Amino acid sequence: MLRPEVLATLCCPEDRSALTIASNSVIAEINIVIRGGRLRNRAGRILKQPLDGGLTRAKCDLMYPILEGIPVLVRDEAIPLTQLGHNIADE
C-alpha cells in the first residue's frame, strides 16, 4: 500500500485535512455496495471497479479511492460515505 512517508504528505484536496487509510472492513463493505451497483461518487457516477483501498479525510465523511495502488485525489471522484448508512468513525 502507501508508504508512511508518502501518506504523511497527502491531504484532502478540498479542506486540506489529513488523510488516513480506510480499514479493510470499510473497503470490503464499499466493494459489496459497488458490486450491487449502488455506490456513486460525488460527480454522481455509479462506481463499477472495486477499490484496492481508500483514504478517508478527518471528518470521515468522504473517501478518496485507491485504484491499482494509486490514490485518486480528485474532488469529483471522492465517495460520500453517508451512502453506507452509518458513521465509519464509530468503527
N, C-alpha and C positions, 0 to 999 in steps of 0.2 A: 504494500500500500504506500502511503506517503511517508517519507522520512520526517522525523520530528522537526528538523531544521527547516524543511520546506513548509510544513504545516504552520509553523510559527510565523511565517512571512505572509500567509494568506489571510484575507479578511473579506467580509461581506461587501460586495461592490455597492450596495445600496446604503447601508448605515455604518459601514466600516467596523462593525463589531467582530470579535474573534470568531473563528470557525473551529468546530470540533468534529471529530469523526463520529458519524452515526453508528449506533450499536448494530451488531449483526441481527438482533431481533427486529429492529426497526426496518432494516433493509429487507429482511425476509418478508415482513408484513407488507411493505411497499411493493415488492415484486409479486406478491399474491394479488394485490389490487391491480397492478399493471396487467397481469395475465387475464384478469377479469374484464379488462378494457374500460376500467372506471377511474383511472388516475389522470388528471390534467396538470399541465404546468401552468405558470402564470399567464402565458400567452393564450391559454385555452386549448392547446393541442393535447389530444389523448396520447399518453406515452405507450409505446409498443415494445421498446427494448428494455429488458431487465437491467437493473443497475448493478454495477460492481460494488458500489459503496455510495456514500454521501457525506456531505459536510453541512452541519446544522449551524445556524447563527445563534448568538447568545440568547435570543428570545425564544428559541425552539419553535418558531412558527414557520420557518422556511428551511428547505434543504436544497443544496446545490448538488446535482448528481455527479457521480464519478462513473464515467463510461470508458471502458478499455484502459483503465488506470489513469485517466486524465480528468481532473476536476473541471467541470463546466461552470465557470463563474460568470454567467450571463443572466441578467435580471429576469428576462422572459423565460429562461429555461428552469428557473427555480421552481420547486414543488411546494405549494402551500400544504403544510402538514395538518391543517384542520380537516382535510379530506379523510383522515384516518379515524376521525370521530372521538379522539381522546388526546390528551396532552402528553407528548412524549417526554416532557421534562419530569414527569412523575415516575418514569421508568428507571 
